[in-house]
Amino acid sequence: MNSKRAKTSRRDLRLTPNQDSQIEEAAAILHVSVSDFIREASVEKAKQVREDQELMTLSKKDSELFIKAITEDSPELNENLLKAFKKNKALVKKRLG
């Protein structure tokens, strides 16, 4: 959990005594500092929030209905849909590194 890169940003936060105690206990269980615990938990939550906003998961049935809806009635994809496909492709490529 401990990152070896130099940290250049600083954040301050206020916690209730109960919140502080919970964080300290969790960090101790993982044998990491409170700072490392908060940093890693925050980064993981930020990634999750971004994924939730960027990705949509469809069931197989819904995926098939979506593909049918965008391809069956129109032999050519419209310009906005092509832009959306390109944007999605770029996001996927970025995620996969």
C-alpha positions as CSV (number, residue, x, y, z in Angstrom):
1,M,0.0,0.0,0.0
2,N,2.9,2.3,0.6
3,S,3.7,4.4,-2.5
4,K,7.4,5.2,-3.1
5,R,6.8,8.2,-5.4
6,A,7.2,11.7,-4.0
7,K,4.1,13.3,-2.7
8,T,3.7,16.9,-3.7
9,S,0.0,17.7,-2.8
10,R,-1.5,18.0,0.6
11,R,-5.1,17.7,1.8
12,D,-6.5,18.4,5.3
13,L,-9.7,16.9,6.6
14,R,-11.7,16.9,9.7
15,L,-13.0,13.7,11.3
16,T,-15.2,12.9,14.2
17,P,-13.4,10.9,17.0
18,N,-15.3,7.8,15.9
19,Q,-14.2,8.2,12.2
20,D,-10.6,8.8,13.3
21,S,-10.7,5.7,15.5
22,Q,-12.1,3.5,12.7
23,I,-9.5,4.7,10.3
24,E,-6.6,4.2,12.8
25,E,-7.9,0.7,13.6
26,A,-8.2,-0.3,9.9
27,A,-4.7,1.1,9.1
28,A,-3.3,-0.9,12.0
29,I,-4.9,-4.1,10.8
30,L,-3.2,-3.6,7.4
31,H,0.1,-2.6,9.0
32,V,0.2,0.7,7.2
33,S,0.3,4.3,8.3
34,V,-3.0,6.3,8.6
35,S,-1.8,8.6,5.8
36,D,-1.1,5.6,3.5
37,F,-4.5,4.1,4.4
38,I,-6.4,7.3,3.7
39,R,-4.5,8.0,0.5
40,E,-5.1,4.5,-1.0
41,A,-8.7,4.3,0.1
42,S,-9.4,7.8,-1.4
43,V,-7.7,7.0,-4.7
44,E,-9.6,3.7,-4.9
45,K,-12.9,5.4,-4.2
46,A,-12.1,8.1,-6.8
47,K,-11.4,5.4,-9.4
48,Q,-14.7,3.7,-8.6
49,V,-16.7,7.0,-8.9
50,R,-15.1,7.7,-12.3
51,E,-15.8,4.2,-13.5
52,D,-19.4,4.4,-12.4
53,Q,-19.8,7.7,-14.4
54,E,-17.9,6.5,-17.5
55,L,-19.1,2.9,-17.9
56,M,-22.5,1.4,-18.4
57,T,-23.0,-2.4,-18.0
58,L,-25.8,-4.0,-19.9
59,S,-27.2,-7.5,-19.7
60,K,-26.7,-9.7,-22.8
61,K,-30.3,-9.1,-23.8
62,D,-30.0,-5.3,-23.4
63,S,-26.8,-5.3,-25.3
64,E,-28.4,-7.1,-28.2
65,L,-31.4,-4.7,-28.1
66,F,-29.0,-1.7,-28.1
67,I,-27.0,-3.0,-31.1
68,K,-30.2,-3.9,-32.9
69,A,-31.6,-0.4,-32.3
70,I,-28.6,1.4,-33.6
71,T,-27.9,-0.7,-36.6
72,E,-31.2,-2.2,-37.9
73,D,-33.2,0.8,-38.8
74,S,-30.4,2.8,-40.2
75,P,-27.9,1.3,-42.6
76,E,-25.4,4.1,-41.9
77,L,-24.4,5.3,-38.5
78,N,-25.1,9.0,-37.9
79,E,-22.3,11.4,-37.1
80,N,-23.0,11.7,-33.4
81,L,-23.0,7.9,-33.0
82,L,-19.7,7.7,-34.8
83,K,-18.3,10.4,-32.4
84,A,-19.6,8.4,-29.5
85,F,-17.9,5.2,-30.7
86,K,-14.6,7.1,-31.2
87,K,-14.8,8.6,-27.7
88,N,-15.6,5.1,-26.2
89,K,-12.7,3.6,-28.1
90,A,-10.3,6.2,-26.8
91,L,-11.6,5.7,-23.2
92,V,-11.1,2.0,-23.5
93,K,-7.6,2.4,-25.0
94,K,-6.7,4.8,-22.2
95,R,-7.9,2.4,-19.5
96,L,-6.1,-0.6,-21.0
97,G,-2.9,1.6,-21.1
